């Protein structure tokens, strides 16, 4: 099991591997704006641009990681998506959405698709 301090980084590595296996091309990781960060930005084989929030947790945790994805967090992600599109206008006409990947430090345990 990955120690708590490294769980987020390990979870993102696991998520990137998972997305690559699905045929996604990773455009960016840890994309920052003044409003927040998007963990992974990828393009699907169908040319959709997906903005991924990755959450990792310990198996014995009393709080599910999806509880950390609040409406305020989603608004920050949306603002960061707009910033990404301003910096990368070639993706502006693409189909896009926000999705969440949950890992337990060893594997992907949930993939919440079509959040927005």
C-alpha positions as CSV (number, residue, x, y, z in Angstrom):
1,X,0.0,0.0,0.0
2,X,1.2,3.5,-0.8
3,X,1.9,5.8,2.2
4,X,-0.6,8.6,2.7
5,X,1.8,11.4,1.5
6,X,2.4,9.6,-1.8
7,X,-1.1,8.2,-2.4
8,X,-2.1,11.1,-4.7
9,X,0.9,10.9,-6.9
10,X,0.6,7.1,-7.0
11,X,-3.1,7.4,-7.8
12,X,-2.4,9.6,-10.7
13,X,0.3,7.2,-12.1
14,X,-2.3,4.4,-11.8
15,X,-4.9,6.5,-13.5
16,X,-2.6,7.5,-16.3
17,X,-1.7,3.8,-16.9
18,X,-5.4,2.9,-16.9
19,X,-6.3,5.7,-19.4
20,X,-3.4,4.7,-21.7
21,X,-4.8,1.1,-21.7
22,X,-8.1,2.5,-22.8
23,X,-6.4,4.2,-25.7
24,X,-6.4,7.8,-24.3
25,X,-3.6,10.2,-25.2
26,X,-2.5,12.2,-22.2
27,X,-2.4,15.9,-23.1
28,X,-1.4,17.3,-19.7
29,X,-1.0,16.3,-16.0
30,X,-1.4,18.6,-13.0
31,X,-2.6,21.5,-15.2
32,X,-2.7,24.6,-13.0
33,X,-4.7,27.8,-13.1
34,X,-5.3,30.5,-10.5
35,X,-8.6,28.6,-9.7
36,X,-7.1,25.2,-9.2
37,X,-5.7,22.1,-10.9
38,X,-6.8,19.4,-13.2
39,X,-5.1,16.1,-12.5
40,X,-5.1,14.7,-16.0
41,X,-6.3,16.0,-19.4
42,X,-6.6,13.3,-22.1
43,X,-8.1,12.7,-25.5
44,X,-10.1,9.6,-26.1
45,X,-9.9,7.5,-29.3
46,X,-13.2,9.2,-30.3
47,X,-11.4,12.6,-30.0
48,X,-13.2,13.7,-26.9
49,X,-11.3,15.8,-24.4
50,X,-11.7,14.6,-20.8
51,X,-10.7,16.4,-17.7
52,X,-10.0,13.9,-14.9
53,X,-10.0,14.5,-11.2
54,X,-8.1,11.6,-9.5
55,X,-9.0,10.7,-5.9
56,X,-7.1,8.1,-3.9
57,X,-8.0,6.6,-0.6
58,X,-7.0,4.0,1.9
59,X,-9.1,0.9,1.8
60,X,-10.0,1.3,5.5
61,X,-10.9,5.0,5.2
62,X,-14.1,6.2,6.8
63,X,-14.6,8.9,4.1
64,X,-15.2,8.0,0.5
65,X,-13.0,10.1,-1.9
66,X,-16.0,11.3,-3.9
67,X,-17.1,13.3,-0.9
68,X,-14.2,15.6,-1.6
69,X,-15.6,16.4,-5.1
70,X,-17.9,19.2,-3.9
71,X,-19.9,21.6,-6.1
72,X,-17.3,24.2,-5.3
73,X,-14.5,21.8,-6.4
74,X,-16.4,21.2,-9.7
75,X,-16.7,25.0,-10.3
76,X,-13.0,25.4,-9.8
77,X,-12.3,22.6,-12.3
78,X,-14.7,24.2,-14.8
79,X,-12.9,27.5,-14.5
80,X,-9.6,25.7,-15.0
81,X,-11.1,24.0,-18.1
82,X,-11.9,27.4,-19.5
83,X,-8.3,28.5,-18.9
84,X,-7.0,25.3,-20.6
85,X,-9.2,26.1,-23.6
86,X,-8.0,29.7,-23.7
87,X,-4.4,28.4,-23.8
88,X,-5.3,25.5,-26.2
89,X,-8.0,26.9,-28.6
90,X,-7.7,23.9,-31.0
91,X,-9.7,21.9,-28.5
92,X,-12.5,24.4,-28.1
93,X,-14.9,22.7,-30.6
94,X,-14.2,19.2,-29.1
95,X,-16.7,17.2,-27.2
96,X,-15.5,17.4,-23.5
97,X,-16.5,16.5,-20.0
98,X,-15.2,16.1,-16.5
99,X,-14.8,12.6,-15.0
100,X,-13.5,11.2,-11.7
101,X,-11.2,8.2,-11.3
102,X,-10.9,6.7,-7.8
103,X,-7.9,4.6,-6.9
104,X,-7.0,2.7,-3.7
105,X,-3.3,3.1,-4.2
106,X,-2.9,-0.1,-6.1
107,X,-5.6,0.0,-8.8
108,X,-8.6,2.0,-10.2
109,X,-11.6,1.1,-8.2
110,X,-14.2,3.5,-9.7
111,X,-14.5,5.6,-12.8
112,X,-17.3,8.1,-12.7
113,X,-18.0,9.0,-16.3
114,X,-19.9,11.9,-17.8
115,X,-19.9,14.1,-14.7
116,X,-20.6,17.2,-16.9
